Amino acid sequence: MVIDAHTHVYLRPAISSNPKRWVFMSVESQIAFMDELGIDKAIVLPLNNAEAPAECQSHGEMLTIRDRYPDRFILFCNIDPRLPRDPRQSTVEDCLHYLEQYKEQGCHGLGELTARICWDHPLMRNLLRACEIVGFPVTFHMTLPHTNGYGVIDDHDFAGLERALADFPDLVFLGHSPAFWRGISGGESPAGEVGYPSSPVEPGGPVLRLFHTYPNLYGDLSGGSGLTALTRDPSHAYGFLNDFADRLVFGLDCNSPRHSTDLMPFLKAACDNGHISRAVREKIFSGNIVRLLGL
């Protein structure tokens, strides 16, 4: 079985938020895309933080997608930590009010979290604590302070993420984004480009340090960022895939059919050529996310 743990799917996509004017995929396009690649199921991550790189999506739309195709789609929910409250009075219970209802309606996690506030912000900590109580893993997009983009803000050494991992040990964090996967390598400039580096992986990267230290950190391999983290240095990638085989999940984050699907052949070739075992490949393709979500 193959489960894509990172998709964004719409009933009727209409609004572009990028300069190239393409919109995200419709549910029919997504299913055709999955069938072509041999993907059995997909997790749909609604984008409704203020900084979301797409049109906002209602929970009702998500439920309609799931109910029309119950064998193909698994739902996450998403709420913005900046709830319609006075920030000075917002509480964990305010977040629980929503998350518990989403769980009752069949959601399995929260994401994609793209709010551009720090890990240490009280409102962010309220949301993380509520997710820990409900048992929702969190798929997050991270960014650095000097970038003009979306995502949870952290410094280049991931100090904020580390404090969150330590303070919420029963909460699973699914790391994603160019800023996150950039940290697989050491030697990156604090104010350097956040993109898709091609240089070999150097020792000392914060991602590896946090993976070794915190068992509640998982890796979402989707998008160009996850793919680049592997293909920039294949020999390092094979060791990483084997060392953390129980904490890596497959995803594509293909918001348009034109986006890269090269992660699938990379993992299949790694297995065929003996760099990873079939058991490791199957954990990444579906086993880990099935276990994590209790599917």
Secondary structure, DSSP 8 states (H G I E B T S, - for coil): --EEEEE-EESS-----STT----EEHHHHHHHHHHHT--EEEE----STT-SS----HHHHHHHHHHSTTTEEE-B---SS-SS-TTT--HHHHHHHHHHHHHTT---EEEE---SBTTSHHHHHHHHHHHHHT--EEEEEE-TTSSS-SEE--TT-HHHHHHHHH-TTS-EEEESHHHHHTTSS---TTS--S---S---TT-HHHHHHHH-TTEEEE--HHHHHHHHHTSHHHHHHHHHHTGGGEE-----SSTTS--THHHHHHHHHHTTSS-HHHHHIIIIIHHHHHHT-
